[in-house]
């Protein structure tokens, strides 16, 4: 872009000129994973697993305080289902085992994967924001990270992990669903707050 502006040419022309002189290097390509990438299981299965998962988790005082500071009421915090991710590996393994003991298959559920032969939950430390569809089913989760340097939010995903599943960028629908007006926000938490 700088070269194009300095020489009064398009970005494409600048790229082609720089490439001829050997001054442009190809962008690094992410190597293909040796682990086949699983697609998410059907929404009803994900919703069932995630709903029960939220019933087993709690919201830490620090995360509750953060949400209250954003203007959400205690009732709305509970209604929206925000929960803190377990911090220890043993707690994450226990959560996965509880879900499996209650009849849930974790194959194809983004965020879950196997480690040393046992199911566990991935994700950085933070709190979960349920991302719901028009029927209020939980499609997946965004994580509001506790300690973030650049990105404050990440999808709960177990991409490239054994028996793991990638997450998609699902659209979160909240507020007055029958309304004829829709407002677009930057993320699910802002949508929840604005609605």
Secondary structure, DSSP 8 states (H G I E B T S, - for coil): -HHHHHHT--HHHHHHHHHHTT-----------SS--B----HHHHHHHHHHHHHH----HHHHHHHHHTT--HHHHHHHT-EE---SHHHHHHHHHHHHHTT---TT-TTEEEETTEEEE---SEEEEEEE-TT--EEEEEEEESS-SS-SEEE---TTSTT-B---------S-TT-S-----SSHHHHHHH-
